[in-house]
C-alpha cells in the first residue's frame, strides 16, 4: 500500500513538471499575444499611415505601416499572414 502511494505521488510530480515545461515552451518571453513593444515604439511621433520598420520577435526587420488600433498608434506589418493560412 505504501509503495502505491509513493508511486502515485511520483506520477503527480512528474506530470506537474511536464505540464509546466510545456506551458513555458509554448510562449515567447514577454509575449502577451498583442503587438510587441517595438511596434508601438516605431510609431512614436508618427501619424496614421506612415511607413516604419522595427525588429520582430526573431530579430528580423519588419516593414510596417502605423495604424490606430484601440486608440493607440501601432506598427502593423505590411505582409502580415492571413488568418488560418500559412
Beta strands, then each sheet from edge to edge (+ up, - down):
strand 1: 51-55
strand 2: 61-69
strand 3: 72-77
sheet 1: 1+ 2- 3+
end
